[in-house]
Amino acid sequence: MNRIQKIEHSQNTIRQALIAQLERTPIIELACDKVGISRTTFYRWIHSSKEFTKAVEKSMTTGREFINDLAESQVISLIKQGEIKAIRLWLAHNSA
């Protein structure tokens, strides 16, 4: 494998790790820090590859859904504890 192939392989590995990280934490700054790249590199990759952009968008959606599930779980736990603010929040957004 030549030098360019090694660099491309390394970048692909980092891109895959970044995509996986965004599925768990859909915050670009945190995900970039976790995989060891700068936001500048992230945005350069976004602008240079439509395929990467689509993968990022999909992983960000998955990540937001994951965080929303966690948040709803916490609200439900607070409701079970009788927390009036959580009850009002839930009813404001879920009452018919």
C-alpha positions in Angstrom: 0.0 0.0 0.0 1.5 3.4 -1.0 1.4 6.5 1.1 -1.8 8.0 -0.5 -3.7 4.7 -0.1 -2.7 4.6 3.6 -3.9 8.2 4.1 -7.2 7.4 2.3 -7.6 4.2 4.4 -7.0 6.2 7.6 -9.5 8.9 6.6 -12.1 6.3 5.8 -11.6 4.7 9.2 -12.0 8.1 10.9 -15.1 8.9 8.8 -16.7 5.7 9.9 -15.9 6.3 13.5 -17.3 9.8 13.2 -20.5 8.5 11.7 -20.9 6.0 14.5 -20.1 8.7 17.1 -22.8 11.0 15.6 -25.4 8.3 16.1 -24.7 8.3 19.8 -24.0 12.1 20.3 -25.4 14.2 17.4 -23.2 17.2 18.3 -20.5 17.9 15.6 -18.0 19.4 18.0 -18.1 16.5 20.5 -18.0 13.9 17.8 -15.0 15.5 16.1 -13.2 15.7 19.4 -13.9 12.0 20.1 -12.4 10.8 16.9 -9.6 13.3 16.9 -10.3 15.6 14.0 -11.1 19.3 13.7 -14.4 20.8 12.7 -12.6 22.3 9.7 -11.7 18.8 8.5 -15.3 17.7 9.1 -16.7 20.6 7.0 -14.1 20.0 4.3 -15.2 16.4 4.1 -18.9 17.5 4.0 -18.2 19.9 1.1 -16.2 17.4 -0.9 -18.4 14.3 -0.6 -22.2 14.0 -1.1 -22.0 10.4 0.1 -20.4 11.5 3.3 -22.9 14.3 3.7 -25.8 11.8 3.4 -24.2 9.5 5.9 -23.7 12.3 8.4 -27.3 13.5 7.9 -28.6 10.0 8.5 -26.4 9.5 11.6 -27.4 12.9 13.0 -31.1 11.9 12.6 -30.5 8.6 14.4 -28.6 10.4 17.1 -31.3 13.0 17.7 -33.9 10.2 17.9 -31.7 8.4 20.5 -31.3 11.6 22.6 -35.1 12.3 22.3 -35.8 8.8 23.6 -33.5 9.4 26.6 -35.1 12.8 27.3 -38.6 11.3 27.1 -37.5 8.5 29.5 -36.3 11.1 32.0 -39.5 13.1 31.7 -41.5 10.0 32.3 -39.4 9.1 35.4 -40.0 12.6 36.8 -43.8 12.2 36.1 -43.8 9.0 38.1 -42.1 10.9 40.9 -44.9 13.5 40.9 -42.9 16.4 39.5 -45.4 18.9 38.4 -43.1 20.7 35.9 -42.6 17.4 34.1 -46.3 16.7 34.2 -47.1 20.1 32.7 -44.4 19.7 30.0 -45.8 16.3 29.0 -49.4 17.5 28.9 -48.5 20.6 27.0 -46.9 18.6 24.2 -49.0 15.4 24.3 -52.5 16.3 25.4 -55.3 16.2 22.8 
